[in-house]
């Protein structure tokens, strides 16, 4: 019989992976900042056209605030990444896997799940 099991994928922090993560975080921050600027531009455009409605301004403010919170979260993640020593394992994601089970298998070993360790984009270990 086969069952579906959740497998955790972890990434080992190396110089290469750290620099990729940092550049990814910076890129996301830039994108969010561009979106904030675009919302501010659209809000001013609506205000100048005298079409400003209170619910529209509330919408723009809410969207800008949401993106600013995401930027703060990214800043925190960047700060934490700088503090982590090389060799640390970061949980990247979870994937589903088919596991073959048979009568007589130890349920404890199946239930605990598996972990895949990735180092610089290559599977380094399966636990």
Sine and cosine of phi, psi and omega as CSV:
sin_phi,cos_phi,sin_psi,cos_psi,sin_omega,cos_omega
0.00,0.00,0.55,-0.84,0.06,-1.00
-0.91,-0.42,0.61,-0.79,0.09,-1.00
-0.80,-0.60,0.34,-0.94,0.06,-1.00
-0.99,-0.10,0.76,-0.65,-0.04,-1.00
-0.77,-0.63,0.57,-0.82,0.05,-1.00
-0.99,0.11,0.76,-0.65,0.00,-1.00
-0.89,-0.46,0.77,-0.63,0.02,-1.00
-1.00,0.08,0.72,-0.70,0.06,-1.00
-0.94,-0.34,0.85,-0.53,0.00,-1.00
-0.88,-0.47,0.54,-0.84,0.01,-1.00
-0.92,-0.38,0.75,-0.66,0.07,-1.00
-0.99,0.16,0.76,-0.65,-0.03,-1.00
-0.98,0.21,0.90,-0.44,0.08,-1.00
-0.85,-0.53,0.12,-0.99,0.04,-1.00
-0.84,0.55,-0.68,0.73,-0.03,-1.00
-0.91,0.42,-0.76,0.65,-0.03,-1.00
-0.93,0.37,-0.55,0.84,0.02,-1.00
-0.91,0.42,-0.69,0.72,0.01,-1.00
-0.92,0.39,-0.59,0.81,0.05,-1.00
-0.91,0.42,-0.68,0.73,0.02,-1.00
-0.89,0.46,-0.69,0.72,0.01,-1.00
-0.88,0.47,-0.70,0.71,0.00,-1.00
-0.92,0.39,-0.56,0.83,0.05,-1.00
-0.91,0.41,-0.71,0.71,0.04,-1.00
-0.88,0.47,-0.68,0.73,0.00,-1.00
-0.90,0.44,-0.65,0.76,0.01,-1.00
-0.90,0.44,-0.69,0.72,0.03,-1.00
-0.88,0.47,-0.64,0.76,0.03,-1.00
-0.88,0.47,-0.68,0.73,0.01,-1.00
-0.89,0.46,-0.67,0.75,0.02,-1.00
-0.89,0.46,-0.71,0.71,0.01,-1.00
-0.90,0.44,-0.62,0.79,0.02,-1.00
-0.92,0.40,-0.63,0.77,0.06,-1.00
-0.88,0.47,-0.66,0.75,0.01,-1.00
-0.90,0.43,-0.66,0.75,0.05,-1.00
-0.87,0.50,-0.72,0.69,0.01,-1.00
-0.88,0.48,-0.64,0.77,0.02,-1.00
-0.91,0.41,-0.67,0.75,0.05,-1.00
-0.89,0.45,-0.66,0.75,0.03,-1.00
-0.89,0.46,-0.66,0.75,0.03,-1.00
-0.89,0.46,-0.73,0.68,0.00,-1.00
-0.89,0.46,-0.63,0.78,0.00,-1.00
-0.90,0.44,-0.69,0.72,0.02,-1.00
-0.92,0.40,-0.59,0.81,0.03,-1.00
-0.88,0.47,-0.68,0.73,0.02,-1.00
-0.93,0.38,-0.62,0.79,0.00,-1.00
-0.91,0.40,-0.65,0.76,0.01,-1.00
-0.93,0.37,-0.53,0.85,-0.01,-1.00
-0.99,0.17,0.04,1.00,0.01,-1.00
0.87,0.50,0.42,0.91,0.01,-1.00
-0.96,-0.26,0.16,0.99,-0.07,-1.00
-0.90,0.43,0.79,-0.62,0.08,-1.00
-0.89,-0.45,0.49,-0.87,-0.06,-1.00
-0.88,0.47,-0.61,0.80,0.00,-1.00
-0.95,0.32,-0.48,0.88,0.04,-1.00
-0.95,0.32,-0.68,0.73,0.05,-1.00
-0.90,0.44,-0.64,0.77,0.04,-1.00
-0.88,0.47,-0.66,0.75,0.03,-1.00
-0.88,0.48,-0.76,0.65,0.00,-1.00
-0.88,0.48,-0.70,0.71,0.01,-1.00
-0.88,0.48,-0.65,0.76,0.00,-1.00
-0.91,0.42,-0.68,0.73,0.00,-1.00
-0.92,0.40,-0.66,0.75,0.03,-1.00
-0.90,0.44,-0.70,0.72,0.01,-1.00
-0.89,0.46,-0.65,0.76,0.02,-1.00
-0.87,0.50,-0.70,0.71,0.00,-1.00
-0.94,0.34,-0.57,0.82,0.06,-1.00
-0.90,0.43,-0.59,0.81,0.07,-1.00
-0.92,0.40,-0.63,0.78,0.05,-1.00
-0.91,0.41,-0.60,0.80,0.05,-1.00
-0.90,0.43,-0.67,0.74,0.04,-1.00
-0.89,0.46,-0.63,0.77,0.03,-1.00
-0.90,0.44,-0.67,0.74,0.03,-1.00
-0.90,0.44,-0.63,0.77,0.06,-1.00
-0.87,0.49,-0.67,0.75,0.03,-1.00
-0.90,0.44,-0.69,0.73,0.01,-1.00
-0.90,0.44,-0.62,0.79,0.05,-1.00
-0.90,0.44,-0.69,0.72,0.03,-1.00
-0.87,0.49,-0.70,0.71,0.00,-1.00
-0.91,0.41,-0.61,0.80,0.01,-1.00
-0.90,0.45,-0.62,0.78,0.04,-1.00
-0.91,0.42,-0.49,0.87,-0.05,-1.00
-0.99,0.13,-0.38,0.92,-0.06,-1.00
-0.95,0.30,0.70,-0.72,0.06,-1.00
-0.98,0.22,0.44,-0.90,0.08,-1.00
-0.88,0.47,0.59,-0.81,-0.04,-1.00
0.99,-0.13,-0.17,0.99,0.04,-1.00
-0.92,0.39,0.51,-0.86,0.04,-1.00
-0.98,-0.22,0.84,-0.55,0.00,-1.00
-0.95,-0.31,0.77,-0.64,0.05,-1.00
-0.94,0.34,0.86,-0.51,-0.06,-1.00
-1.00,-0.08,-0.76,0.65,-0.01,-1.00
-0.20,-0.98,-0.02,-1.00,0.09,-1.00
-0.81,-0.59,0.64,-0.77,0.03,-1.00
-0.80,-0.60,0.29,-0.96,0.02,-1.00
-0.99,-0.17,0.64,-0.77,0.02,-1.00
-0.71,-0.70,0.52,-0.85,0.11,-0.99
-1.00,0.06,0.77,-0.64,0.00,-1.00
-0.85,-0.53,0.76,-0.65,0.02,-1.00
-1.00,0.10,0.81,-0.59,0.07,-1.00
-0.83,-0.55,0.51,-0.86,0.01,-1.00
-0.65,-0.76,0.29,-0.96,0.05,-1.00
-0.85,0.53,0.75,-0.66,0.00,-1.00
0.99,-0.16,-0.18,0.98,0.04,-1.00
-0.93,0.36,0.48,-0.87,0.05,-1.00
-0.98,0.18,0.89,-0.45,-0.03,-1.00
-0.91,0.42,-0.57,0.82,-0.01,-1.00
-0.84,0.54,-0.70,0.72,-0.04,-1.00
-0.94,0.34,-0.51,0.86,0.02,-1.00
-0.98,0.22,-0.67,0.75,-0.07,-1.00
-0.92,0.40,-0.57,0.82,-0.04,-1.00
-0.91,0.40,-0.37,0.93,0.06,-1.00
0.99,0.11,0.10,-1.00,-0.04,-1.00
-0.89,-0.45,0.33,-0.94,0.06,-1.00
-0.73,-0.68,0.72,-0.70,0.07,-1.00
-0.96,-0.28,0.80,-0.60,0.01,-1.00
-0.97,-0.25,0.80,-0.60,-0.01,-1.00
-0.91,-0.41,0.72,-0.70,0.04,-1.00
-0.79,-0.61,0.90,-0.43,-0.04,-1.00
0.79,0.61,0.69,0.73,0.08,-1.00
0.99,0.15,0.07,1.00,-0.01,-1.00
-0.87,-0.49,0.69,-0.72,0.04,-1.00
-0.91,0.42,0.86,-0.50,-0.06,-1.00
-0.99,-0.15,-0.55,0.83,-0.10,-1.00
-0.34,-0.94,0.52,-0.85,0.14,-0.99
-0.83,-0.56,0.87,-0.49,-0.04,-1.00
-0.96,-0.28,0.00,0.00,0.00,0.00
